[in-house]
Amino acid sequence: MPVEPPPSAPSAAPAGAGLTTHVIDIAQGVGAAGLAVDVFRLGQGPDARGHLGRRATGADGRSTDWLIGGGGLEAGTYELAFRLGAYYRDSRLALPPTPFFEVARVRFQIVDPGAHHHVPLLAAPWGYTTYRGS
C-alpha cells in the first residue's frame, strides 16, 4: 500500500546561499509558528551591532524566506535573537507571566558567505539548544 504524503507539506527552506532557521517547540512537540527572530551583524567593538531585520517563522517553525539572502551574507559574526518570551506568553501552556528566557541569543561565525547556513533552535519555556544545521 503506498504511503500518502501529509495533507499540508511543510514549507521547504530556500535553496542556495544564505541564512535560515527552524524552531521546534519541544514543550508542545510542534514547530514554533510565528516566533519572531531578529538578525544582527556584529562589527568591531562591544557596541558595534547592526540590526538587519526581523522575521517570523512560518506555520511549521521554519523561516519561510531567507533571514539573509540575495548576496547580503558576508563573512563575519552574526547573532540571531529568538523572541521566546513573547512566543510562550501567547502559547496555551500554563506558565508564569514572566518567562525565564525572554530572548535566546545565538552568535555564530560565517566563513563562507557562498554557502547555505542553517541555525536550528529547539526551545522550551525553561531551556533551549542549538546546533549548526544543514
A tleap script that builds the chain and sets N, CA, C and O, in Angstrom:
source leaprc.protein.ff14SB
mol = sequence {
  NMET PRO VAL GLU PRO PRO PRO SER ALA PRO
  SER ALA ALA PRO ALA GLY ALA GLY LEU THR
  THR HIE VAL ILE ASP ILE ALA GLN GLY VAL
  GLY ALA ALA GLY LEU ALA VAL ASP VAL PHE
  ARG LEU GLY GLN GLY PRO ASP ALA ARG GLY
  HIE LEU GLY ARG ARG ALA THR GLY ALA ASP
  GLY ARG SER THR ASP TRP LEU ILE GLY GLY
  GLY GLY LEU GLU ALA GLY THR TYR GLU LEU
  ALA PHE ARG LEU GLY ALA TYR TYR ARG ASP
  SER ARG LEU ALA LEU PRO PRO THR PRO PHE
  PHE GLU VAL ALA ARG VAL ARG PHE GLN ILE
  VAL ASP PRO GLY ALA HIE HIE HIE VAL PRO
  LEU LEU ALA ALA PRO TRP GLY TYR THR THR
  TYR ARG GLY CSER
}
set mol.1.N position { 0.852 -1.167 0.000 }
set mol.1.CA position { 0.000 0.000 0.000 }
set mol.1.C position { 0.903 1.237 0.000 }
set mol.1.O position { 1.796 1.325 0.843 }
set mol.2.N position { 0.707 2.194 -0.912 }
set mol.2.CA position { 1.554 3.393 -0.956 }
set mol.2.C position { 1.286 4.310 0.237 }
set mol.2.O position { 0.180 4.367 0.774 }
set mol.3.N position { 2.321 5.011 0.620 }
set mol.3.CA position { 2.218 5.958 1.731 }
set mol.3.C position { 1.787 7.309 1.177 }
set mol.3.O position { 2.398 7.830 0.244 }
set mol.4.N position { 0.752 7.862 1.747 }
set mol.4.CA position { 0.244 9.166 1.318 }
set mol.4.C position { 1.081 10.282 1.932 }
set mol.4.O position { 1.492 10.174 3.087 }
set mol.5.N position { 1.341 11.354 1.181 }
set mol.5.CA position { 2.034 12.498 1.783 }
set mol.5.C position { 1.121 13.186 2.788 }
set mol.5.O position { -0.100 13.049 2.706 }
set mol.6.N position { 1.695 13.922 3.736 }
set mol.6.CA position { 0.850 14.638 4.696 }
set mol.6.C position { -0.036 15.647 3.974 }
set mol.6.O position { 0.331 16.138 2.906 }
set mol.7.N position { -1.206 15.964 4.546 }
set mol.7.CA position { -2.133 16.882 3.888 }
set mol.7.C position { -1.515 18.239 3.572 }
set mol.7.O position { -1.797 18.813 2.521 }
set mol.8.N position { -0.695 18.746 4.445 }
set mol.8.CA position { -0.039 20.023 4.164 }
set mol.8.C position { 1.453 19.829 4.399 }
set mol.8.O position { 1.917 19.771 5.538 }
set mol.9.N position { 2.182 19.731 3.315 }
set mol.9.CA position { 3.625 19.527 3.418 }
set mol.9.C position { 4.276 20.760 4.019 }
set mol.9.O position { 3.859 21.883 3.738 }
set mol.10.N position { 5.304 20.557 4.850 }
set mol.10.CA position { 5.990 21.711 5.426 }
set mol.10.C position { 6.665 22.530 4.346 }
set mol.10.O position { 7.030 22.006 3.293 }
set mol.11.N position { 6.829 23.805 4.605 }
set mol.11.CA position { 7.474 24.679 3.638 }
set mol.11.C position { 8.938 24.301 3.522 }
set mol.11.O position { 9.596 24.014 4.522 }
set mol.12.N position { 9.438 24.300 2.313 }
set mol.12.CA position { 10.842 23.977 2.082 }
set mol.12.C position { 11.693 25.209 2.331 }
set mol.12.O position { 11.267 26.337 2.086 }
set mol.13.N position { 12.901 24.974 2.819 }
set mol.13.CA position { 13.840 26.078 3.016 }
set mol.13.C position { 14.298 26.568 1.652 }
set mol.13.O position { 14.366 25.782 0.708 }
set mol.14.N position { 14.610 27.844 1.532 }
set mol.14.CA position { 15.119 28.349 0.264 }
set mol.14.C position { 16.413 27.639 -0.114 }
set mol.14.O position { 17.162 27.202 0.759 }
set mol.15.N position { 16.677 27.524 -1.412 }
set mol.15.CA position { 17.899 26.876 -1.888 }
set mol.15.C position { 18.971 27.923 -2.179 }
set mol.15.O position { 18.664 29.082 -2.459 }
set mol.16.N position { 20.227 27.498 -2.108 }
set mol.16.CA position { 21.338 28.385 -2.431 }
set mol.16.C position { 22.017 28.925 -1.194 }
set mol.16.O position { 21.907 28.359 -0.106 }
set mol.17.N position { 22.725 30.039 -1.377 }
set mol.17.CA position { 23.477 30.653 -0.280 }
set mol.17.C position { 22.575 31.557 0.548 }
set mol.17.O position { 21.699 32.233 0.008 }
set mol.18.N position { 22.791 31.567 1.854 }
set mol.18.CA position { 22.020 32.435 2.730 }
set mol.18.C position { 21.914 31.852 4.123 }
set mol.18.O position { 22.627 30.913 4.475 }
set mol.19.N position { 21.011 32.422 4.915 }
set mol.19.CA position { 20.839 32.050 6.317 }
set mol.19.C position { 19.377 31.731 6.588 }
set mol.19.O position { 18.490 32.519 6.262 }
set mol.20.N position { 19.129 30.556 7.192 }
set mol.20.CA position { 17.773 30.142 7.549 }
set mol.20.C position { 17.766 29.588 8.973 }
set mol.20.O position { 18.815 29.352 9.572 }
set mol.21.N position { 16.553 29.387 9.500 }
set mol.21.CA position { 16.391 28.773 10.818 }
set mol.21.C position { 15.168 27.869 10.814 }
set mol.21.O position { 14.339 27.927 9.905 }
set mol.22.N position { 15.068 27.046 11.828 }
set mol.22.CA position { 13.899 26.208 12.068 }
set mol.22.C position { 13.788 26.079 13.581 }
set mol.22.O position { 14.719 25.604 14.231 }
set mol.23.N position { 12.660 26.498 14.146 }
set mol.23.CA position { 12.482 26.477 15.596 }
set mol.23.C position { 11.426 25.434 15.945 }
set mol.23.O position { 10.295 25.486 15.463 }
set mol.24.N position { 11.819 24.489 16.791 }
set mol.24.CA position { 10.899 23.456 17.269 }
set mol.24.C position { 10.574 23.744 18.731 }
set mol.24.O position { 11.472 23.885 19.561 }
set mol.25.N position { 9.290 23.828 19.033 }
set mol.25.CA position { 8.815 23.979 20.409 }
set mol.25.C position { 8.723 22.573 20.991 }
set mol.25.O position { 7.729 21.875 20.785 }
set mol.26.N position { 9.762 22.156 21.719 }
set mol.26.CA position { 9.787 20.783 22.223 }
set mol.26.C position { 8.852 20.577 23.415 }
set mol.26.O position { 8.588 19.436 23.795 }
set mol.27.N position { 8.352 21.648 24.004 }
set mol.27.CA position { 7.378 21.518 25.094 }
set mol.27.C position { 6.020 21.075 24.554 }
set mol.27.O position { 5.279 20.361 25.229 }
set mol.28.N position { 5.700 21.504 23.335 }
set mol.28.CA position { 4.409 21.165 22.745 }
set mol.28.C position { 4.537 20.183 21.587 }
set mol.28.O position { 3.534 19.675 21.085 }
set mol.29.N position { 5.781 19.912 21.159 }
set mol.29.CA position { 6.006 18.964 20.078 }
set mol.29.C position { 5.588 19.468 18.716 }
set mol.29.O position { 5.121 18.696 17.879 }
set mol.30.N position { 5.754 20.775 18.484 }
set mol.30.CA position { 5.348 21.378 17.211 }
set mol.30.C position { 6.407 22.387 16.759 }
set mol.30.O position { 7.257 22.814 17.540 }
set mol.31.N position { 6.330 22.753 15.479 }
set mol.31.CA position { 7.138 23.869 15.008 }
set mol.31.C position { 6.635 25.146 15.658 }
set mol.31.O position { 5.429 25.323 15.830 }
set mol.32.N position { 7.542 26.031 16.020 }
set mol.32.CA position { 7.180 27.278 16.714 }
set mol.32.C position { 6.702 28.313 15.693 }
set mol.32.O position { 7.478 29.151 15.233 }
set mol.33.N position { 5.435 28.244 15.353 }
set mol.33.CA position { 4.853 29.136 14.348 }
set mol.33.C position { 4.769 30.567 14.861 }
set mol.33.O position { 4.356 30.803 15.996 }
set mol.34.N position { 5.161 31.518 14.026 }
set mol.34.CA position { 5.028 32.933 14.358 }
set mol.34.C position { 6.057 33.467 15.326 }
set mol.34.O position { 5.898 34.579 15.829 }
set mol.35.N position { 7.112 32.713 15.606 }
set mol.35.CA position { 8.143 33.177 16.535 }
set mol.35.C position { 9.011 34.231 15.847 }
set mol.35.O position { 9.544 33.989 14.764 }
set mol.36.N position { 9.152 35.392 16.473 }
set mol.36.CA position { 9.947 36.487 15.903 }
set mol.36.C position { 11.433 36.219 16.106 }
set mol.36.O position { 11.863 35.790 17.177 }
set mol.37.N position { 12.210 36.482 15.052 }
set mol.37.CA position { 13.662 36.303 15.078 }
set mol.37.C position { 14.297 37.576 14.533 }
set mol.37.O position { 14.050 37.963 13.391 }
set mol.38.N position { 15.123 38.228 15.365 }
set mol.38.CA position { 15.884 39.397 14.922 }
set mol.38.C position { 17.254 38.941 14.457 }
set mol.38.O position { 17.853 38.040 15.044 }
set mol.39.N position { 17.748 39.573 13.391 }
set mol.39.CA position { 19.046 39.231 12.812 }
set mol.39.C position { 19.976 40.423 12.973 }
set mol.39.O position { 19.623 41.551 12.628 }
set mol.40.N position { 21.177 40.164 13.504 }
set mol.40.CA position { 22.175 41.208 13.713 }
set mol.40.C position { 23.492 40.787 13.074 }
set mol.40.O position { 23.809 39.600 12.999 }
set mol.41.N position { 24.262 41.785 12.611 }
set mol.41.CA position { 25.658 41.568 12.204 }
set mol.41.C position { 26.506 42.328 13.191 }
set mol.41.O position { 26.286 43.516 13.424 }
set mol.42.N position { 27.478 41.647 13.776 }
set mol.42.CA position { 28.340 42.263 14.779 }
set mol.42.C position { 29.609 42.774 14.116 }
set mol.42.O position { 30.201 42.105 13.268 }
set mol.43.N position { 30.015 43.976 14.521 }
set mol.43.CA position { 31.234 44.570 13.995 }
set mol.43.C position { 32.317 44.581 15.051 }
set mol.43.O position { 32.295 43.790 15.994 }
set mol.44.N position { 33.263 45.486 14.881 }
set mol.44.CA position { 34.360 45.613 15.840 }
set mol.44.C position { 33.885 46.408 17.054 }
set mol.44.O position { 33.142 47.379 16.908 }
set mol.45.N position { 34.303 46.006 18.236 }
set mol.45.CA position { 33.922 46.722 19.453 }
set mol.45.C position { 32.690 46.127 20.093 }
set mol.45.O position { 31.904 45.457 19.423 }
set mol.46.N position { 32.508 46.361 21.384 }
set mol.46.CA position { 31.410 45.732 22.126 }
set mol.46.C position { 30.021 46.237 21.742 }
set mol.46.O position { 29.039 45.518 21.926 }
set mol.47.N position { 29.918 47.449 21.217 }
set mol.47.CA position { 28.601 48.003 20.891 }
set mol.47.C position { 28.334 48.074 19.395 }
set mol.47.O position { 27.334 48.652 18.971 }
set mol.48.N position { 29.215 47.493 18.594 }
set mol.48.CA position { 29.059 47.555 17.141 }
set mol.48.C position { 28.176 46.399 16.681 }
set mol.48.O position { 28.664 45.308 16.382 }
set mol.49.N position { 26.880 46.653 16.631 }
set mol.49.CA position { 25.912 45.625 16.262 }
set mol.49.C position { 24.862 46.259 15.377 }
set mol.49.O position { 24.162 47.178 15.801 }
set mol.50.N position { 24.746 45.782 14.161 }
set mol.50.CA position { 23.762 46.316 13.229 }
set mol.50.C position { 22.563 45.396 13.092 }
set mol.50.O position { 22.709 44.199 12.844 }
set mol.51.N position { 21.371 45.967 13.254 }
set mol.51.CA position { 20.132 45.194 13.126 }
set mol.51.C position { 19.803 45.070 11.646 }
set mol.51.O position { 19.604 46.076 10.965 }
set mol.52.N position { 19.744 43.843 11.145 }
set mol.52.CA position { 19.489 43.597 9.731 }
set mol.52.C position { 18.023 43.324 9.434 }
set mol.52.O position { 17.624 43.305 8.270 }
set mol.53.N position { 17.222 43.115 10.458 }
set mol.53.CA position { 15.804 42.894 10.217 }
set mol.53.C position { 15.192 41.898 11.179 }
set mol.53.O position { 15.881 41.283 11.994 }
set mol.54.N position { 13.878 41.754 11.065 }
set mol.54.CA position { 13.109 40.817 11.887 }
set mol.54.C position { 12.223 40.000 10.961 }
set mol.54.O position { 11.606 40.523 10.033 }
set mol.55.N position { 12.180 38.714 11.236 }
set mol.55.CA position { 11.315 37.804 10.500 }
set mol.55.C position { 10.532 36.972 11.513 }
set mol.55.O position { 10.915 36.870 12.678 }
set mol.56.N position { 9.447 36.387 11.060 }
set mol.56.CA position { 8.683 35.447 11.883 }
set mol.56.C position { 8.715 34.084 11.207 }
set mol.56.O position { 8.695 33.988 9.980 }
set mol.57.N position { 8.766 33.036 12.012 }
set mol.57.CA position { 8.753 31.688 11.465 }
set mol.57.C position { 7.380 31.376 10.881 }
set mol.57.O position { 6.371 31.956 11.283 }
set mol.58.N position { 7.360 30.451 9.927 }
set mol.58.CA position { 6.119 30.041 9.293 }
set mol.58.C position { 5.353 29.034 10.133 }
set mol.58.O position { 5.701 28.779 11.286 }
set mol.59.N position { 4.316 28.467 9.552 }
set mol.59.CA position { 3.414 27.558 10.267 }
set mol.59.C position { 4.123 26.333 10.832 }
set mol.59.O position { 3.679 25.771 11.833 }
set mol.60.N position { 5.218 25.913 10.204 }
set mol.60.CA position { 5.946 24.734 10.684 }
set mol.60.C position { 7.200 25.101 11.478 }
set mol.60.O position { 8.013 24.228 11.784 }
set mol.61.N position { 7.364 26.382 11.812 }
set mol.61.CA position { 8.509 26.824 12.598 }
set mol.61.C position { 9.744 27.157 11.785 }
set mol.61.O position { 10.767 27.548 12.348 }
set mol.62.N position { 9.667 27.009 10.472 }
set mol.62.CA position { 10.815 27.318 9.609 }
set mol.62.C position { 10.761 28.765 9.143 }
set mol.62.O position { 9.695 29.376 9.075 }
set mol.63.N position { 11.939 29.300 8.822 }
set mol.63.CA position { 11.951 30.590 8.145 }
set mol.63.C position { 11.406 30.335 6.740 }
set mol.63.O position { 11.886 29.442 6.042 }
set mol.64.N position { 10.425 31.102 6.333 }
set mol.64.CA position { 9.782 30.895 5.040 }
set mol.64.C position { 10.537 31.582 3.915 }
set mol.64.O position { 10.260 31.344 2.739 }
set mol.65.N position { 11.472 32.417 4.264 }
set mol.65.CA position { 12.324 33.110 3.300 }
set mol.65.C position { 13.687 33.240 3.965 }
set mol.65.O position { 13.846 32.895 5.136 }
set mol.66.N position { 14.650 33.728 3.236 }
set mol.66.CA position { 15.980 33.943 3.805 }
set mol.66.C position { 15.918 34.916 4.971 }
set mol.66.O position { 15.218 35.927 4.900 }
set mol.67.N position { 16.646 34.619 6.047 }
set mol.67.CA position { 16.884 35.636 7.078 }
set mol.67.C position { 17.865 36.653 6.511 }
set mol.67.O position { 17.718 37.856 6.722 }
set mol.68.N position { 18.863 36.159 5.792 }
set mol.68.CA position { 19.758 36.978 4.966 }
set mol.68.C position { 19.969 36.175 3.693 }
set mol.68.O position { 20.301 34.992 3.761 }
set mol.69.N position { 19.788 36.782 2.558 }
set mol.69.CA position { 19.983 36.099 1.285 }
set mol.69.C position { 20.217 37.110 0.190 }
set mol.69.O position { 20.456 38.288 0.455 }
set mol.70.N position { 20.146 36.648 -1.035 }
set mol.70.CA position { 20.298 37.547 -2.172 }
set mol.70.C position { 21.638 38.261 -2.210 }
set mol.70.O position { 21.712 39.417 -2.626 }
set mol.71.N position { 22.695 37.586 -1.783 }
set mol.71.CA position { 24.020 38.196 -1.794 }
set mol.71.C position { 24.311 39.072 -0.598 }
set mol.71.O position { 25.378 39.684 -0.542 }
set mol.72.N position { 23.396 39.159 0.372 }
set mol.72.CA position { 23.606 40.016 1.536 }
set mol.72.C position { 24.469 39.406 2.625 }
set mol.72.O position { 24.879 40.099 3.556 }
set mol.73.N position { 24.750 38.115 2.517 }
set mol.73.CA position { 25.555 37.439 3.533 }
set mol.73.C position { 27.033 37.711 3.276 }
set mol.73.O position { 27.523 37.541 2.160 }
set mol.74.N position { 27.735 38.135 4.324 }
set mol.74.CA position { 29.172 38.402 4.253 }
set mol.74.C position { 29.863 37.621 5.358 }
set mol.74.O position { 29.232 37.224 6.337 }
set mol.75.N position { 31.159 37.401 5.197 }
set mol.75.CA position { 31.923 36.751 6.260 }
set mol.75.C position { 31.888 37.644 7.494 }
set mol.75.O position { 31.974 38.867 7.378 }
set mol.76.N position { 31.763 37.043 8.672 }
set mol.76.CA position { 31.736 37.822 9.906 }
set mol.76.C position { 30.932 37.139 10.990 }
set mol.76.O position { 30.556 35.973 10.871 }
set mol.77.N position { 30.676 37.887 12.049 }
set mol.77.CA position { 29.939 37.386 13.210 }
set mol.77.C position { 28.494 37.872 13.148 }
set mol.77.O position { 28.231 39.049 12.902 }
set mol.78.N position { 27.576 36.959 13.373 }
set mol.78.CA position { 26.146 37.261 13.337 }
set mol.78.C position { 25.496 36.811 14.639 }
set mol.78.O position { 26.048 36.006 15.389 }
set mol.79.N position { 24.308 37.354 14.882 }
set mol.79.CA position { 23.529 36.955 16.051 }
set mol.79.C position { 22.070 36.841 15.646 }
set mol.79.O position { 21.527 37.725 14.984 }
set mol.80.N position { 21.445 35.752 16.046 }
set mol.80.CA position { 20.000 35.598 15.922 }
set mol.80.C position { 19.412 35.733 17.316 }
set mol.80.O position { 19.872 35.082 18.254 }
set mol.81.N position { 18.396 36.576 17.454 }
set mol.81.CA position { 17.714 36.784 18.735 }
set mol.81.C position { 16.297 36.219 18.596 }
set mol.81.O position { 15.432 36.823 17.962 }
set mol.82.N position { 16.085 35.072 19.190 }
set mol.82.CA position { 14.797 34.386 19.132 }
set mol.82.C position { 13.928 34.898 20.277 }
set mol.82.O position { 14.316 34.767 21.438 }
set mol.83.N position { 12.764 35.478 19.983 }
set mol.83.CA position { 11.884 36.107 20.972 }
set mol.83.C position { 10.993 35.064 21.650 }
set mol.83.O position { 9.793 34.982 21.388 }
set mol.84.N position { 11.610 34.275 22.521 }
set mol.84.CA position { 10.893 33.183 23.184 }
set mol.84.C position { 9.838 33.674 24.170 }
set mol.84.O position { 8.778 33.060 24.291 }
set mol.85.N position { 10.107 34.761 24.871 }
set mol.85.CA position { 9.159 35.266 25.866 }
set mol.85.C position { 7.803 35.570 25.260 }
set mol.85.O position { 6.775 35.131 25.775 }
set mol.86.N position { 7.796 36.318 24.172 }
set mol.86.CA position { 6.533 36.665 23.510 }
set mol.86.C position { 5.840 35.414 22.970 }
set mol.86.O position { 4.619 35.282 23.060 }
set mol.87.N position { 6.623 34.508 22.414 }
set mol.87.CA position { 6.053 33.273 21.873 }
set mol.87.C position { 5.359 32.464 22.977 }
set mol.87.O position { 4.220 32.032 22.802 }
set mol.88.N position { 6.029 32.262 24.093 }
set mol.88.CA position { 5.435 31.442 25.157 }
set mol.88.C position { 4.317 32.167 25.907 }
set mol.88.O position { 3.424 31.512 26.443 }
set mol.89.N position { 4.343 33.495 25.961 }
set mol.89.CA position { 3.202 34.222 26.554 }
set mol.89.C position { 1.942 34.001 25.722 }
set mol.89.O position { 0.836 33.965 26.261 }
set mol.90.N position { 2.111 33.854 24.407 }
set mol.90.CA position { 0.970 33.635 23.517 }
set mol.90.C position { 0.563 32.164 23.414 }
set mol.90.O position { -0.441 31.847 22.776 }
set mol.91.N position { 1.321 31.272 24.027 }
set mol.91.CA position { 1.028 29.839 23.918 }
set mol.91.C position { -0.105 29.448 24.869 }
set mol.91.O position { -0.558 30.247 25.689 }
set mol.92.N position { -0.542 28.206 24.736 }
set mol.92.CA position { -1.602 27.689 25.607 }
set mol.92.C position { -1.048 27.024 26.860 }
set mol.92.O position { -1.808 26.473 27.656 }
set mol.93.N position { 0.249 27.069 27.041 }
set mol.93.CA position { 0.855 26.428 28.209 }
set mol.93.C position { 0.592 27.235 29.473 }
set mol.93.O position { 0.565 28.465 29.436 }
set mol.94.N position { 0.400 26.548 30.576 }
set mol.94.CA position { 0.220 27.208 31.875 }
set mol.94.C position { 1.606 27.560 32.405 }
set mol.94.O position { 2.301 26.717 32.971 }
set mol.95.N position { 1.993 28.813 32.213 }
set mol.95.CA position { 3.328 29.278 32.591 }
set mol.95.C position { 3.225 30.529 33.447 }
set mol.95.O position { 2.208 31.222 33.402 }
set mol.96.N position { 4.261 30.833 34.228 }
set mol.96.CA position { 4.277 32.104 34.955 }
set mol.96.C position { 4.223 33.273 33.962 }
set mol.96.O position { 4.660 33.126 32.821 }
set mol.97.N position { 3.696 34.428 34.380 }
set mol.97.CA position { 3.576 35.562 33.462 }
set mol.97.C position { 4.926 36.111 32.996 }
set mol.97.O position { 5.014 36.712 31.925 }
set mol.98.N position { 5.961 35.910 33.785 }
set mol.98.CA position { 7.291 36.371 33.390 }
set mol.98.C position { 8.095 35.166 32.921 }
set mol.98.O position { 8.372 34.260 33.706 }
set mol.99.N position { 8.478 35.150 31.630 }
set mol.99.CA position { 9.202 33.993 31.117 }
set mol.99.C position { 10.620 33.917 31.682 }
set mol.99.O position { 11.218 34.936 32.027 }
set mol.100.N position { 11.140 32.708 31.769 }
set mol.100.CA position { 12.513 32.519 32.233 }
set mol.100.C position { 13.494 33.051 31.189 }
set mol.100.O position { 14.458 33.736 31.532 }
set mol.101.N position { 13.247 32.737 29.914 }
set mol.101.CA position { 14.060 33.253 28.810 }
set mol.101.C position { 13.208 34.201 27.980 }
set mol.101.O position { 12.289 33.763 27.287 }
set mol.102.N position { 13.500 35.480 28.043 }
set mol.102.CA position { 12.810 36.443 27.179 }
set mol.102.C position { 13.343 36.323 25.751 }
set mol.102.O position { 12.574 36.291 24.791 }
set mol.103.N position { 14.660 36.256 25.627 }
set mol.103.CA position { 15.311 36.191 24.318 }
set mol.103.C position { 16.429 35.156 24.377 }
set mol.103.O position { 17.222 35.143 25.318 }
set mol.104.N position { 16.487 34.293 23.374 }
set mol.104.CA position { 17.616 33.364 23.223 }
set mol.104.C position { 18.509 33.922 22.127 }
set mol.104.O position { 18.107 33.991 20.966 }
set mol.105.N position { 19.724 34.321 22.498 }
set mol.105.CA position { 20.670 34.893 21.531 }
set mol.105.C position { 21.686 33.833 21.128 }
set mol.105.O position { 22.295 33.181 21.976 }
set mol.106.N position { 21.855 33.672 19.825 }
set mol.106.CA position { 22.804 32.703 19.286 }
set mol.106.C position { 23.777 33.455 18.391 }
set mol.106.O position { 23.385 34.017 17.369 }
set mol.107.N position { 25.064 33.465 18.785 }
set mol.107.CA position { 26.121 34.103 17.985 }
set mol.107.C position { 26.915 33.029 17.261 }
set mol.107.O position { 27.202 31.966 17.810 }
set mol.108.N position { 27.261 33.329 16.020 }
set mol.108.CA position { 27.978 32.357 15.200 }
set mol.108.C position { 28.787 33.094 14.139 }
set mol.108.O position { 28.582 34.280 13.881 }
set mol.109.N position { 29.709 32.356 13.536 }
set mol.109.CA position { 30.607 32.903 12.523 }
set mol.109.C position { 30.216 32.399 11.137 }
set mol.109.O position { 29.895 31.224 10.956 }
set mol.110.N position { 30.247 33.301 10.169 }
set mol.110.CA position { 30.113 32.931 8.764 }
set mol.110.C position { 31.499 33.062 8.146 }
set mol.110.O position { 32.074 34.150 8.128 }
set mol.111.N position { 32.029 31.965 7.645 }
set mol.111.CA position { 33.331 31.979 6.981 }
set mol.111.C position { 33.140 31.967 5.470 }
set mol.111.O position { 33.847 32.667 4.745 }
set mol.112.N position { 32.182 31.168 4.993 }
set mol.112.CA position { 31.916 31.045 3.559 }
set mol.112.C position { 30.542 31.633 3.247 }
set mol.112.O position { 29.534 30.940 3.383 }
set mol.113.N position { 30.485 32.912 2.827 }
set mol.113.CA position { 29.181 33.520 2.555 }
set mol.113.C position { 28.471 32.934 1.334 }
set mol.113.O position { 27.302 33.237 1.096 }
set mol.114.N position { 29.159 32.107 0.568 }
set mol.114.CA position { 28.535 31.478 -0.591 }
set mol.114.C position { 27.813 30.186 -0.259 }
set mol.114.O position { 27.265 29.535 -1.149 }
set mol.115.N position { 27.805 29.805 1.020 }
set mol.115.CA position { 27.159 28.558 1.444 }
set mol.115.C position { 25.820 28.845 2.136 }
set mol.115.O position { 25.546 29.965 2.567 }
set mol.116.N position { 25.005 27.801 2.226 }
set mol.116.CA position { 23.752 27.897 2.979 }
set mol.116.C position { 24.075 27.618 4.445 }
set mol.116.O position { 24.658 26.583 4.764 }
set mol.117.N position { 23.703 28.527 5.328 }
set mol.117.CA position { 23.908 28.379 6.769 }
set mol.117.C position { 22.540 28.257 7.428 }
set mol.117.O position { 21.658 29.087 7.213 }
set mol.118.N position { 22.378 27.215 8.230 }
set mol.118.CA position { 21.088 26.922 8.859 }
set mol.118.C position { 21.306 26.796 10.365 }
set mol.118.O position { 22.136 26.003 10.810 }
set mol.119.N position { 20.561 27.579 11.151 }
set mol.119.CA position { 20.718 27.603 12.609 }
set mol.119.C position { 19.395 27.180 13.247 }
set mol.119.O position { 18.527 28.023 13.474 }
set mol.120.N position { 19.226 25.885 13.540 }
set mol.120.CA position { 18.013 25.418 14.198 }
set mol.120.C position { 18.031 25.725 15.697 }
set mol.120.O position { 19.092 25.852 16.308 }
set mol.121.N position { 16.845 25.839 16.268 }
set mol.121.CA position { 16.716 26.049 17.711 }
set mol.121.C position { 15.641 25.103 18.231 }
set mol.121.O position { 14.534 25.056 17.694 }
set mol.122.N position { 15.969 24.349 19.277 }
set mol.122.CA position { 14.995 23.526 19.991 }
set mol.122.C position { 14.676 24.276 21.272 }
set mol.122.O position { 15.556 24.484 22.107 }
set mol.123.N position { 13.421 24.685 21.434 }
set mol.123.CA position { 13.069 25.595 22.528 }
set mol.123.C position { 11.998 25.005 23.436 }
set mol.123.O position { 11.134 24.240 23.007 }
set mol.124.N position { 12.087 25.389 24.701 }
set mol.124.CA position { 11.093 25.070 25.722 }
set mol.124.C position { 11.059 26.262 26.676 }
set mol.124.O position { 11.969 27.090 26.640 }
set mol.125.N position { 10.045 26.375 27.522 }
set mol.125.CA position { 9.989 27.523 28.434 }
set mol.125.C position { 11.196 27.626 29.368 }
set mol.125.O position { 11.521 28.720 29.829 }
set mol.126.N position { 11.865 26.505 29.656 }
set mol.126.CA position { 12.940 26.521 30.653 }
set mol.126.C position { 14.313 26.237 30.063 }
set mol.126.O position { 15.280 26.090 30.811 }
set mol.127.N position { 14.421 26.157 28.762 }
set mol.127.CA position { 15.729 25.893 28.171 }
set mol.127.C position { 15.672 25.873 26.656 }
set mol.127.O position { 14.595 25.848 26.060 }
set mol.128.N position { 16.840 25.884 26.044 }
set mol.128.CA position { 16.936 25.784 24.592 }
set mol.128.C position { 18.300 25.233 24.218 }
set mol.128.O position { 19.248 25.286 25.002 }
set mol.129.N position { 18.378 24.706 23.008 }
set mol.129.CA position { 19.647 24.233 22.469 }
set mol.129.C position { 19.676 24.535 20.980 }
set mol.129.O position { 18.635 24.684 20.340 }
set mol.130.N position { 20.877 24.621 20.445 }
set mol.130.CA position { 21.041 24.935 19.033 }
set mol.130.C position { 22.237 24.174 18.491 }
set mol.130.O position { 23.028 23.612 19.249 }
set mol.131.N position { 22.358 24.163 17.190 }
set mol.131.CA position { 23.470 23.487 16.524 }
set mol.131.C position { 23.551 24.024 15.108 }
set mol.131.O position { 22.653 24.733 14.654 }
set mol.132.N position { 24.638 23.683 14.403 }
set mol.132.CA position { 24.738 24.077 13.003 }
set mol.132.C position { 24.009 23.028 12.181 }
set mol.132.O position { 24.397 21.860 12.150 }
set mol.133.N position { 22.971 23.453 11.531 }
set mol.133.CA position { 22.173 22.536 10.728 }
set mol.133.C position { 22.697 22.435 9.308 }
set mol.133.O position { 23.766 22.948 8.979 }
set mol.134.N position { 21.923 21.768 8.484 }
set mol.134.CA position { 22.310 21.614 7.083 }
set mol.134.C position { 21.155 21.999 6.185 }
set mol.134.O position { 21.277 21.938 4.961 }
savepdb mol mol.pdb
quit
